[in-house]
C-alpha cells in the first residue's frame, strides 16, 4: 500500500489532483483510514492512474475517462474503444479538411470578386429602353428555377428569338423560396404559344450597370446601382431586369468569371 504522498511521486499526479479524482470517483483509493482519513493506494490504482494520465494527454474529458473506466474492464476492451474513437476522430479530421478547402476557395473567390469590383471600369449609367416584344413564363420559386423557364422558352421559341435572354423581377426585396420572377426572351414577331405570355414589354428610363462575374456575386453590383439611385433620389419601378449578355451555354457552362449581366432598374421620369 502506498500513502498519497508516495502515490503522488509514483504517478506524477499532485496530491490536489488525486483528491479531486477521488472526489469525482475517477480514481478511488483502495483504502481510506476511517480515523485519520488518510488515503492509501495499491498497484491496481497505479495502473488506473497511468491510463487516466494517458487519456488526459489525448484530451479526453474527465467525464469520458470515467465512462471508459466504468464500462470497460480490461486493457483489450479499452483498446477496442480507443480504436472506435480513432475512427470518429479521423472522420472529423476529414470533415474539417473539407471545410478548410471550402474556406480556401471561398476566401480566394471573395478576394478576387472584391478586386474585380475595385478595378472594374464598369460604371453606373442611365439610358432609355425601347419597348420590345417578349415571351415570358412567370413563376414563383427559387431564383435558380429560372433555368427551367429559359429551357422551355428556347425549346418552343428558339428560332423565333432575336436578342439576349432576360429576367424580370417583381419583388422589391430578396425572397428565398417564393421569388416572383419571369424568364423572358425577345421575339421577332407576335405569336400565340400555350403556357407562355407573349406581349410588348414597356420601355422607359432606367439606371443600369454591367456586371462581370458569377451570378452569386451580383449583390455587389446591386449595392452599387442602388446607391446611385438613392443619391439621385430616383423612384424606382418594378419589375427590375437582368439581361444576360454572356452566360452559360446550352451545353458548356463556360467560365463564370467572364459572365456579363446588365442590371436594369427602371425609374420614374
VEXKE-803457 format. One record per residue: x, y, z of N, C-alpha, C, O in turn. Coordinates in steps of 0.02 Angstrom, whole numbers, plus 50000, padded with zeros to 5 digits. Atoms other than C-alpha are relative to their C-alpha. Example, Ala and Ser with C-alpha at 12.3 -4.5 7.8 and 13.67 -1.06 7.14 Angstrom:
500454994150000506154977550390500455006050000500975005950033
499584994149997506844994750357499615005550037499865011050045
This chain:
500434994050000500005000050000500445006250000500975006450032
499624993750005500605017549960499595005650031498995006250021
500334994049975500225033450053499875004649941500145003749887
500164995450055499525047749950500625003749975500675005249915
499384996850020501235056049951500424995549956500684997749905
499625004850039502095040349888499674998949932500014998449880
500375001250062500735037549759500075006049952500095005249891
499904994050040500925055449700500674999849964500725001549905
499335000450030502785052649670500014994649946500334995649895
500015005550048502455036149579499655002049935499885000549881
500434998650058501105042849463500145006749967499955007849910
499894993450026501685060749439499385004450004499345009649971
500614996149988499975067049496500055003550067500265000450116
499954996349937499895080549628499484997550050498984994550031
500475002049947499045077249794499325003349989498805000250000
500624996450013497755090449750499604996549944498994995949949
500335003450055497375081349586499724993350022499174991450002
500225006549975497245064549674499375000750043498904996750038
500604998849959496005071649799499405001749955498834999649968
500534998150047495005079149655499734993949963499134993049956
500205006150035494985062549560499594995550046499124992250024
500385004049951494395053849719499305002950007498814999250009
500644996649992493015066749739499544998549940498934997749949
500385001450060492455063449559499904992549988499624990549937
500055007350005492545044549589500344997349937500134992449908
499625002050058493795043349449500574995450019500714990549984
499445004049974495255036349549499914999450075500155003550114
500185001049930494635029449713500554996050035500744990750010
499485003749963495975024049841499754993150019499154992050027
500195006849981495995005649885499784999750073499414995250094
500184999949929495835010450068500035007150027500485010950009
500004993549966495395025850171499944998650075499454995750097
500015000949927495825025750357499425003950030499385009950022
500614996949973494185029250448500155005050055499775009850064
499844995449944495025037750595500395006149977500265011750001
499574994450022496315048450506499785003149933499965008849918
500204997650066495525050050333500564999349948500485001549892
499445000850046497205045450254499804995249944499464990249955
500145004250058497095038150080500604995649986501184997649992
499475004850017498075022650029499834996849933499254995349918
500095002550068498345015949855500394993649989500904992450023
499655006350016498844999049781500234999949927500175004949891
499735000650068499594992549618499465000949947499605003549892
500554999050048497894992349531499875007449989499725009749934
500084992850006497735010849569500555003049957500435007849920
499444997450041499445013649488499834999149926499945003749887
500175001350070498845005649326499435004649977499455007249921
500564995650017497215015549328500245007249992500025010849947
499744993250005498165031649360500385001049935500355006449905
499634999550063499285027949211499535000949941499665004849895
500494999550054497765025549099499685006949999499595009949947
500314993449995496955041549163500475005449972500255009749934
499514995050022498535051649133500084999849924500125005149892
499915000650072498735044848957499395002749962499465006149911
500604997650033496935048448912499935007550005499685010849959
500024992749993497055066048980500485003449951500335008749924
499534997350050498575068848869499705000049931499875004149888
500345000450065497455063648723499375004349999498975003849953
500544995149996496215077148777499314996950009498804999949989
500645002649979494855065548839499785003950062500195005750105
500264996549942493725074148964499964995150059499984989050049
500075004349942493575067649142499374995849996499364990050018
500635003750008491785062549103500104994149953499864988649967
499875005450048492365052348953500444994650031500334988750021
499555004949968493755044249054499634995850050499734989750053
500395003849951492555039349192499554994949966499464989349990
500435004550038491395031749064500404994049975500164988349977
499575005550023492835021548993500164995250057500094989150050
499795004149943493415015449162499424996250031499514990750057
500595003249971491645011349220499724994449957499414989849982
500325004750045491165001549065500464994949967500234990249935
499535004750030492744992749010500474997350053500815001050088
499665003249944493554980149123500754999049990501144999750037
499295001450010495214976149041500295004249943499935007849909
499654995950048496504983948928499774998649928499755003249887
500225001850067495884974448774499365003749983499285006249927
500634996550011494154982048794500125007549990499815010749947
499844992850007494884999448816500315001449933500155006449901
499694999050065495954997448661499484999749944499535003549896
500535000450050494414992348561499605006549999499425009049946
500364993649996493515007848624500405005649967500135009849931
499574994850029495005018648576500044999549925500105004649890
500015000850073495015011148401499385003349970499425006549918
500614996950025493215016648380500045007650004499825011149959
499934992849993493615033848446500485002949947500375008449922
499544997950052495065034948324499645000949934499765005749897
500384999650062493875031548180499555006149999499485009449948
500424994049995492705045148242500415006349988500205010849951
499564994250008494155057448253500235000749928500265006249900
499794999950070494765052548079499465002949955499605006749909
500574997350039493025056248009499945007650010499805011349964
500034992849985493035073148097500565003849965500465009249939
499424996850033494765077048029499875000949926500005006249897
500174999650071494195073047852499485005449987499535009249939
500534994950006492645083747877500295007050004500125011449965
499704993449991493685098347939500495001749944500575007549926
499574998850058494925096247796499575002549942499775007249906
500454997850053493465097847675499765007250012499695011149966
500204993249983492895113347768500575004949985500455010449960
499424995850014494655120447754500065001449925500195007149905
499964999050073494655117647566499455004849977499585009249937
500554995650018492945125947552500145007150022499995011949985
499834993349976493555140547657500535003349956500485009249939
499484997350046495105142547548499695002349935499865007749909
500324998150063494015142647393499575006250008499565010649965
500434994249986492795155047471500415006350007500245011549979
499574994249989494175166747528500305002449935500315008449920
499704998250065495025166147358499485003249954499625008249921
500534997450042493375169047269499795007050020499695011449978
500214993549975492885183647381500535005349987500375011049968
499464995350012494585191847365500025002049926500115007949909
499994998650072494515190347176499415004349981499475008949940
500604996150015492745197147171500085007250023499895011949988
499884993249974493225212047280500495003849957500415009749944
499504996850043494745215447171499695001949933499835007249905
500324998650064493685214247014499545006050005499515010149959
500464994349991492405226447084500395006550007500185011749983
499594994049990493775238547135500325002349935500365008349921
499644998350061494685237646969499545000649939499775002749886
500465000050057493135236546859499915007049972499855011950008
500114993650033492915250246731499255001249988499065006549964
500724999350010491035247146726499715005050050499835004550110
500294994949958490085261946794499245000149992498984997949941
500734999350004488265265246834499835005349948500155010649945
500214995250051487385273846691499255000449995498894996950031
500714999250013485685279346629499874999549926500285001749885
500195000350070484795275646467499254998949995498914997550044
500715001050013483085274346388499914993349964500224992149912
500135006550031482445256846349499405000649954498885003549973
500555000150047481355254646197499534994250017499754989050042
500455005849991479785243846208500244994249957500534995349904
499815005850041480095226146147499504994350009499184993750061
500445005849998479105210746106500364994350035500924992450016
499695005349961479455196846230499524994050008498924994750000
500365005949977478905179346276500264998250069500864997750079
499785001349931478935175446461499604994650035499034993250016
500345004949957478495162146589500065002550071500605002050101
499974997449931478045169746756499954994250049499554989750040
499985005549951478415158746905500165002650069500405008250078
499804998749932478655158447092500424994250025500254988450015
499555005349975480075149047173500685002950016500745008850032
499324997749990481945150047195500265003549937500025002249882
499734996450058482965161547084500314995249950500304996449890
499675004950044483885146447015499494996349956499694993249907
500515003450039482225139746949499915003149931499605000149887
500094996750064482315152246806500304995949943500084996549885
499705004250052483405139746712499494995649966499534994449906
500535004250028481885128546689499565004049952499355001649900
500404995750043480905143246618500355001449934500045001149881
499634998650062482275147646494500024993849955499994994449894
499985006250039482385129346441499354999249960499374997349902
500655000550035480515129346398499955005149944499715003649890
500054994750050480635145946306500414998449938500174999149882
499575001550057482085140646197499774993749963499874993149903
500255006050032481305123646165499425001649953499384998849899
500604998550039479685131246100500105005749951499765006249900
499954993850040480325147646027500705001449974500835006949950
499294998850016482175145445991500135003949937500495008949939
499864996850064482165150545808499645006749991499795010549945
500374993750005480965164945840500295005550045500055011250044
499714995049955482055173845970500465004649962500735002849909
499584995150037483035189345923500405004550047500495010450033
499614995949954484065195246070500204996050061500104989950064
499755003349940484805191246238499434998550049498975002550056
500515001649951483755182346370500045004850060500575007750073
500014995649942483235192246522499514997350052499084993350036
500455001749946482385190046689499665006350025499985011650031
500364994649968481045201346760499874998150072499664992550086
500085001349928480975202746950499475004750027499545010850024
500574996149979479335208447025500015001650075499575005250099
499954998649927479875208847209500475005950012500955006949975
499564994549981480625223947292500534998050049500955002050069
499495002449953481655213047408500184992849982499874989849938
499775006950012482565196347413499494995250028499234996050084
500455005349978481455181047425500384993449994500684991949943
499595006149999482235164447473499694994449959500034991149920
500325005750033480945152047407499415001849956499214997849913
500604998350038479465161447334500095006549961499655010849960
499864994150041480265174447222499525000249941499364995149910
500464998950057479105181747090500425002449941500645008149940
499554998350055480085181446928499734997449934499274993349932
500245002050066479855179446741500594999649951500835004849928
499515000850053481165172246623499695002049934499125000149919
500274997450063480955180646454500524999449944501124999149956
499574999450059481645180646277499675005049952499065004949945
500294995650051481415194346144499784995949939500104991049921
500265003650058480395188845993500015004349937500005010449940
500024996550064480425193245808499305002349982499205007849956
500694998350017478545193045788499534997050052499704992450089
500495002249951476995190645892499704993349979499574992249920
500305006650012476285173045907499684997550064499805000150118
500325003049942475235162546023500334993350015500404989049972
499685006249978476095148946124499694998150067499695002150114
500335002249939475205138846257500485000250060501044997750057
499604999749938475845142346433500525005450001500905006050049
499494994750004476905157146377499665006649985499235007049941
500284993450010476465175546389500415003749946501005005149956
499674996150053476875184746226499695006950000499085007649992
500264993249993476715203546242500555005149989501145003449982
499504994750005477565220246224500205002250070499785003850112
499744997649937478675224846370500145007449994500525009649951
499924992750004478585243446405500725002050011501104998850048
499344997249990480145253746393500005005350053499565005550095
499974994649952480675268846492500725001450021501194997950001
499344998149974482125277246580500224994950052499834992850094
499745004749951483235265546678500705001950021501075005249985
499314999749976484805265546783500284993049989499964988150006
499735006550019485955251646725500734999450021501085004350032
499315001549983487595243346768500184993249972499804988449979
499765006350027488585229846681500414996450053500904999150080
499655004149949489145216046799500394994549965500114990949923
499605005650025490575204346756500164995350056500444997350107
499855004949950490705188346854499414995450013498894996049980
500535004949985489665174146929499365003350025499375008950051
500654997349979487825176646966499955000950076499615005350100
500054999549927488085173747153500385006050027500395007250088
499664993949979489125189747157499645006349976499915011849981
500384994350024487785200947082499825004950055499705010850042
500194995649943487405207847255500425006250005500175011650021
499564994249997488915219347248499805005249949499815011249962
500194995350052488335226947085499325003150016499205009050002
500644997149979486575229047152500105005450052499765010650051
499854994949949487295238447301500235006449966500045011949987
499724994250035488225249947182499455003949963499435010149966
500524996750039486715253547071499475003150045499215008550030
500514997349954485505255947217500275006150037499895010750053
499704994149969486725267947300499945006049953499785011649974
500064994650051486725278147138499285002649998499175008649997
500704998050003484815278147133499815004150062499455009050057
500154996249939484735283947313500315007049998500005011950018
499664993550006485995297847280499615004649953499585010749965
500384996050049484945303747131499285001250023498925005249993
500684999449973483345302047234499484997949949498955000949943
500465002650049482525292147096499494995550034499634992450086
500515004749978480915282547124499984994349949499934995549889
499935005750046481015265047051499334997049981498834997750017
500585003750025479765254846951500174992649995500724990849974
499935007250010479545236046956499654998049935499185001449915
499465004549978479955224146880500695002749979500765006249930
499314998750021481835226246878500214994549951499874989449945
499805004750052482805217146743500744998050007501165001950029
499315002350011484365206746719500044997349929499684992649912
499905002250069484935204746539500664996149997501184998750015
499425004549999486135190246513500375000449933500224996849886
499624998850061487365196446383500484994349985500594992649927
499555005850009488575182146412499944995650062500064997850118
500105004649944488235166946518500134992949979500444991849927
499895007050019488235148046517499644998249936499085000649924
500315002350061487865139746351499524994350013499454992150070
500475005549993486605126146319500364993550019500074989150052
499635006149986487975112846332500565001350050500624997850101
499434998549957489515120646411499845005850048499545010750028
500124994849949489445130846571500415006249988500205011750003
499564994350010490905141846521500325002350065500244999050117
499654997449941491925152346642499565005350033499475010750005
500444995149966490775161146769500335006850011499985011850017
499664993649989492115174546794499915004749940500005010749946
500084996050060491765180346616499275001449982499145004449930
500714998650013489865180846627499895007650001500195011250042
500184992950002489145197946582499255000650008498874997849969
500714999049986487475203246655499885007550008500225010950046
500184992949992486675220346635499405000550046498864997850032
500564998749953485605225646783499665006449976499985011449963
500404994250021484215237446731499445001250050499024996950061
500544998249953483105246346857499665006249973499955011649968
500374994450028481755257346784499855005250054499695003550111
500154994549954481495274246866499475004649969499425005249908
500534995550024480065286446854500315006549974500795009150002
499754993850031480335301646743499875005950047500045011650031
